[in-house]
Amino acid sequence: MTAAQNPLTPEPVRLNGSSTNLTTPARALAIGAHPDDVDFGCGGTLAKWAADGCEVSAIVCTDGSKGTWDPNADEQQLIATRQAEQKAAIEALGGTGEVVFLGWPDGELESTLEQRAQVALWIRRLRPVVVLGHDPWRRYRLHPDHRNAGWLATDGVVAARDPKFFPQQGEAHHRPDLLLLWEADEADHAEDVTGFADAKYRALTSHASQFESTMHATTDDEMDAFRQRMTAKLVASGEASGFRHAEVFKLIDDL
């Protein structure tokens, strides 16, 4: 993994606006490509909102079955492990809502009507005020699952809001108020997550199967370095918005 691919590498954060700190929503739904993406992308924000009474739910689009460097790893066992890790991570953030696994093969996620219908269904069922997800417009995004999960979040919001989309689902249509996209090239919204770095770290370290491949942390010293990288990312985001620690997003409020 290069520095550019590492979600914990501090980078300059370009804030084009001054939007900060949404009122805590009653319900939030984060949509990630893989187990652990939600925790990397918005774990601090979800922990802050959960502590203030928000019902936090998550959708994981893929089964995580390729999330290992061991070519001989048992896929079904890895899938079960990664689901358990994601549930534990949401609990570590204080989440009390649903953790939904769509189960598409890792590395093979597409953004088709079938997947869009699944996401729209869960938006209609869970009725989030705020939806969070990958920014699909990020330049040079390499991983197709991240791109497609981002499209599923944005397109799923559109489908969920309009009653003529997928009426066979039998669920009332639902229009979220806001959409927050993480890893945005031009972030324009910051959430102060000062005091919630520990919760984010606990959530991330719930994903023990990813210590070697994603976090490069298999020893105590490497775990300390991983925590320092995570904190440095929050600090770098906070410097641009006047907070000690922050997570930044592209905010879309015209849904």
Buried (B, 14 or more C-beta within 10 A) or exposed (E): EEEEEBBBBBEEBEBEEEBBBBEBBEBBBBBBBBBBBBBBBBBBBBBBBBBEEBBBBBBBBBBBBBBBEEEEBEBEEBBEBBBBBBBBBBBBBBBEBBBBBBBBBBBEBBBEEEBBBBBBBBBBBBBBBBBBBBBBBBEEBEBBBBBBBBBBBBBBBEBBBEEEBBEEBEBEBBEBEBBBBBBBEBBBBBBBBEEBBEBBBBBBBBBEBBBBEBBBBEEEEBBEBBBEBBBEBBBBBBBBBEBEBBBBBBBBEEB
